[in-house]
């Protein structure tokens, strides 16, 4: 055996990897920001049956959902609070304008979908925010959906009322 591996540099040359360090652990490549020509980041958020398409860009904190202002579309304060959570966790409240279109589901599901989309778009715009958003659980899609109705049942699990006579 004429080719002996004596150093990490020899190991990297044989393996073809430049990212292996002296500890032998491969270092992850840094994430790059994903922005379009207008300086926006886009992401899709989902919750229950609702699907939201979200664009964010630096601005004054204006949020538009389906062509309406935030307080018009989401009239309940709890739903507006849900949408502000990603910005507060990331520490960038009032720094981004949001434009979202959302379809399907009810208002609560739509608010959750927009929140998921905002979180994903924020981490694409600035990859440094990923740690805070992931720790808060905002990047994980909540996969719970309504269970389908089964035949022989009144609903998904509820049986018809029993009649003795």
N, C-alpha and C positions, 0 to 999 in steps of 0.2 A: 504494500500500500504506500504509494509515493506521495499522495495528497493528504497531509495530516492537518487537522484543525487545531490550532494552538490558541487562537485569540477569537474574540467576538467578531472582529472584522473579517476573519477567515470564514466564520460561520455565516455571517451576513452575505458574503460573496458567494458561498455555496448555495445558500437558501434563496438568494435573490431578494432578500428583504432588507430595507434600510431602516426599518422602524424598531428592530429588536435592540434593546438597551443592555447594559451590563447585568441587569437583574434577570434578563431573559424574558421580561414581560413586554409584549408588543404595545406600543403607545398608540392610542386612537388618534386618527387624523382630525384636526380641528374642523368644526362645521363652518360652512360658508353661509352668509346671509342669502336668502332667496327673495329677490325683488324684481318686479317687471320694469319696463322702460319709464313708467310714471312714478317709480319709487314706492310702489305698493306691494304688499304681500297678500297672497290669497290662500285660503284654506276652506275646507268643507267640514262642517260640524254636524253631528247626528245625535239625536236623543229620541227614544220611542219611535214614532213614525215621522218625526219632523226632520227635515234636511235643510241646513242653512249654508248658503254660499257667502263667505265673509271676505271683504277686502279691508285692510288697514293701511293707513299712511300717516306720517307725522302731521299733527295739526293741533286743534284747540280742544279736542275731546268731544266733538259733535258725533252723535250716533244716529244713523238713519236706517230704519228697518222697513223694507218694502215701500220705500218712498215717503214714509212718515217719520216724524221725530220720535225719539225714544219714549217720551211721556205720553204721546198720542197712541202709539201702537201697544205698548205695555203699560196699561193704566195702573195696574196694581204695583205698589211700592216694592213688594217682595220680588217681583219679576225684574224690576229695574236694578235692584240690589244684586240679583244673580248675575246680571250682565256686567256689573262693575267689579266683581270679584277678581277676575284675571288681572286687571290693571292694578288693583290694590296689592295683590300678592306679589306681582312683579315690580311694584314701586314706580309705575309709570302712569299714574292716574292723571288724566287731562292732557296727555301728550300725543294721543293718537286719535284721528278721525276714523270712524267705522262706517262702512256701507255694507248692509247685509240684505240678502233676499232669502226668505224662508218659506217653505211649503210643507204642508202636511201636519197632522197632529193637532193638539190643542195649544193654548198659550203657554202652559208650563213646559211642555215638550219643546216648543219653539224657542223659549228662553234658554233652556238647557242646550239646545242645538247651537244657538248663537254664541253662548258662552264657550262651548267646545271649539267652535270655529275661531273665535277670538284668541283663545289660548294657543291653538295650533299656528295661527297666523303670527302671533307675537313671537313664538319661538323660531319661526322661519325668518322673521324680520331681524331679530337679534338673538342668535343662538346662545348668548350668555344668560338669557332669561329662562332657558330650559330647565335648569335645576330647581328653581323656585316653583315653576308651574307644575313640574312632574311631582315634586314633593307634596304639593297641595292636591294632586290627583286630577288636575284639570285636563291633562293630555290623554287620559284613558277614556275611551268611549263607553258610556253606560249602556250595556247591551240588553238591558231588560226591556222586553216588549210585551204587549198584551197577548195572552195565551189564546189560541184559536178555539172556537166552539166545536164541541164533539157531538156526533150524532147520538141520539138517545139521551141527551142531557139538555137542560134548559139553557145553560150557559156553558162555560168551559168545564166546570166541575159540578155545578149545582144540578141536582136531579129534579125531575118534575115532582110536584106535590103528590104524596101518596093518598089515595082515597080508599078507605076501607069498604065503603058501600057505594 
